[in-house]
Amino acid sequence: MDAPEDFAPAPADDSSRIDFSARFRVQRRSLDGCLLELMQQGDGVSTGKALLLQAIRAYWLAIAMQQSDRYSAIEVQQMARRCCAALQQQVFYLSAQFDLTVMTANEMGGAIANGGAPTSSATHEIRSEPKPNYQSLLDQL
């Protein structure tokens, strides 16, 4: 998900562009303040804007494509795989950075579906839900 050229359309006039901005005002000494300071400064490799766009893509791009009428089911599924790979890469990075043991996808899925308790049939339980509650997933971060 690092290659912006995969996502940037051919140059066009301004009427075909979307301008999006968000403003956050949080307490400087809060966790969100800590996060937004990193976004303002960047991580020494990427700018904060690039980091934000990378994170938003990994979380939401496949969903946005699915809700749009511009992409085929195959394109959406391919992007969903890329998004999952990007998210898994971040999990591996965090686990290595902080010397963590991380639950498998099935264990994690079961924990989310059961309010925190891992199960062995997690994949089945997630598939039985009509639509995941994305807000509760985000709240757990």
Contacts in CASP RR format, 6 or more apart in sequence:
PFRMAT RR
TARGET T0000
AUTHOR 0000-0000-0000
METHOD contacts of the structure
MODEL  1
MDAPEDFAPAPADDSSRIDFSARFRVQRRSLDGCLLELMQQGDGVSTGKA
LLLQAIRAYWLAIAMQQSDRYSAIEVQQMARRCCAALQQQVFYLSAQFDL
TVMTANEMGGAIANGGAPTSSATHEIRSEPKPNYQSLLDQL
1 54 0 8 1.000
1 57 0 8 1.000
1 58 0 8 1.000
1 82 0 8 1.000
1 83 0 8 1.000
1 85 0 8 1.000
1 86 0 8 1.000
2 54 0 8 1.000
4 50 0 8 1.000
4 53 0 8 1.000
7 57 0 8 1.000
7 61 0 8 1.000
9 16 0 8 1.000
24 32 0 8 1.000
24 36 0 8 1.000
26 32 0 8 1.000
26 33 0 8 1.000
26 36 0 8 1.000
27 33 0 8 1.000
28 37 0 8 1.000
38 48 0 8 1.000
38 51 0 8 1.000
39 48 0 8 1.000
39 49 0 8 1.000
39 51 0 8 1.000
39 52 0 8 1.000
40 48 0 8 1.000
41 48 0 8 1.000
42 48 0 8 1.000
42 51 0 8 1.000
43 51 0 8 1.000
46 54 0 8 1.000
54 86 0 8 1.000
57 83 0 8 1.000
57 86 0 8 1.000
58 83 0 8 1.000
58 86 0 8 1.000
58 87 0 8 1.000
58 90 0 8 1.000
59 83 0 8 1.000
59 87 0 8 1.000
59 138 0 8 1.000
61 79 0 8 1.000
61 83 0 8 1.000
62 76 0 8 1.000
62 79 0 8 1.000
62 80 0 8 1.000
62 82 0 8 1.000
62 83 0 8 1.000
63 134 0 8 1.000
65 71 0 8 1.000
65 75 0 8 1.000
65 76 0 8 1.000
65 79 0 8 1.000
66 76 0 8 1.000
71 79 0 8 1.000
91 102 0 8 1.000
94 100 0 8 1.000
94 102 0 8 1.000
95 101 0 8 1.000
95 102 0 8 1.000
102 108 0 8 1.000
103 111 0 8 1.000
103 118 0 8 1.000
106 120 0 8 1.000
106 122 0 8 1.000
106 123 0 8 1.000
107 118 0 8 1.000
107 122 0 8 1.000
108 118 0 8 1.000
108 122 0 8 1.000
109 118 0 8 1.000
109 122 0 8 1.000
109 123 0 8 1.000
109 125 0 8 1.000
109 126 0 8 1.000
110 116 0 8 1.000
110 117 0 8 1.000
110 118 0 8 1.000
110 119 0 8 1.000
110 121 0 8 1.000
110 122 0 8 1.000
110 125 0 8 1.000
110 126 0 8 1.000
111 117 0 8 1.000
111 118 0 8 1.000
111 119 0 8 1.000
111 122 0 8 1.000
112 126 0 8 1.000
112 136 0 8 1.000
112 137 0 8 1.000
112 140 0 8 1.000
113 119 0 8 1.000
113 122 0 8 1.000
113 125 0 8 1.000
113 126 0 8 1.000
113 129 0 8 1.000
114 122 0 8 1.000
114 125 0 8 1.000
119 125 0 8 1.000
126 132 0 8 1.000
END
